[in-house]
Amino acid sequence: MKSITINGSQRESVGKKATKALRNAGQVPCVLYGGDNPVHFSAPELAFSKLVYTPNAHTVVITLDNGDTFNAVLQDIQFHPVTDRILHVDFYQLFEDKEIALTIPVNLVGNSRGVKNGGVLRRNNRKLRVKALPANLPDFIEVDITPLKIGGKVYVGDLPSDDYKFMHPDNTVVCQVRTSRTAVADEDEEEEATAEGAEAPAAEAAQE
C-alpha cells in the first residue's frame, strides 16, 4: 500500500488555548494512538490534502521534528461544520506483527455483458473493510465484472482474499447488474433458445 509522509512537531501543551493557537497558525492538532502512550503533535493543514481529499487508501509515515518516526493509518478526522477546515486528526500506530482493520476502495474492471445488453450497473459497496498485517494491505480491491449478466451479482464471498480477510458477511453484495426497460436477453440465452428451436423440428422428424 502506498504511503504518505506527514512532517509534524510534537506538542508540549494540549490545552484548549494551545489548540486554538495552533489552528490560528494553520496547524492541525493530532494524536497518535496504539503505542504505549498517546503521542500529541501538530502538522500543517496542507499536509493532509493527499490523505484526506482522495478516495484511495494510504498508510502514513509520521515524522516529528524531534527525530521520532511512526507508521500509522488515519483513524478519525474532525471538520469544522461551516468552513470544512480540518480541526483534529487521530491516527493509529501500525506494527509489522499486528493486524489492522482498514477500509479499502473497490475498483471495478472489465465491461459487463449485462450492461452491454442494456442492464444497469449498481455499486452496492464502493469500499470494503479488511483486516490484515500492514504489509498485506491492498491499495484497492479489484473486481472483474466482465462475465456479469443481467440479474447477476458479485458477493464478498466471490472475491479472493489470501492476504487479508473481509470484515463483511460472504453474502454482502459488492455490485450487481439490474434489468431496465431497454434491456435485452443476454447473447448466450438467445443462442440457447435458438439451439432449442432447431432441435425441436429434428425431434419431430424423428418421430414421424
Sequence and secondary structure as in RCSB ss.txt:
>XXXX:A:sequence
MKSITINGSQRESVGKKATKALRNAGQVPCVLYGGDNPVHFSAPELAFSKLVYTPNAHTVVITLDNGDTFNAVLQ
DIQFHPVTDRILHVDFYQLFEDKEIALTIPVNLVGNSRGVKNGGVLRRNNRKLRVKALPANLPDFIEVDITPLKI
GGKVYVGDLPSDDYKFMHPDNTVVCQVRTSRTAVADEDEEEEATAEGAEAPAAEAAQE
>XXXX:A:secstr
  EEEEEEEE S  SHHHHHHHHHTTEEEEEEESSSS EEEEEEGGGGHHHHSSSS  EEEEEETTS EEEEEEE
EEEE TTT  EEEEEEEE  TTS EEEEEEEEEES  HHHHTT EEEES SEEEEEE GGG  S EEEE TT  T
T EEEGGGS  SS EESS TT EEEEEE  TT    HHHHHHHHHHHHHHHHHHHHH 
